[in-house]
Amino acid sequence: MKALNYYQTTEIKFGWGRVEEVGEVVSRFGKRCLMVTVPV
């Protein structure tokens, strides 16, 4: 097996009312962002 390094940054926001922070969160990623959510 070849050696490799894998680095993944993850930010998880959890809780009621967190959807109000969406604009602030996605604005850091530029003009395009894929956001995955689950139905409540």
C-alpha positions in Angstrom: 0.0 0.0 0.0 1.3 3.5 -0.8 1.5 6.0 1.9 -0.9 8.9 1.8 -2.0 11.9 3.9 -5.7 12.8 4.1 -6.9 16.0 5.6 -10.6 17.1 5.8 -11.8 20.1 7.6 -15.3 19.7 9.0 -17.6 22.1 10.7 -20.9 20.8 12.1 -23.5 23.2 13.3 -26.3 21.6 15.2 -29.4 22.9 17.0 -32.7 24.8 16.6 -32.4 28.2 14.8 -29.0 27.5 13.2 -30.5 27.9 9.8 -30.4 31.6 10.4 -26.6 31.4 10.2 -26.6 30.0 6.7 -25.7 33.2 4.9 -22.7 33.9 7.2 -21.5 30.3 6.9 -21.7 29.9 3.1 -20.3 33.3 2.3 -16.9 32.1 3.4 -16.8 29.6 0.5 -17.2 32.1 -2.4 -20.1 32.2 -4.9 -20.9 28.5 -5.1 -21.4 26.1 -2.2 -23.1 22.7 -1.8 -25.0 22.5 1.5 -26.5 19.2 2.5 -29.3 19.1 5.1 -31.9 16.6 6.4 -35.6 17.3 6.7 -36.9 18.2 10.1 
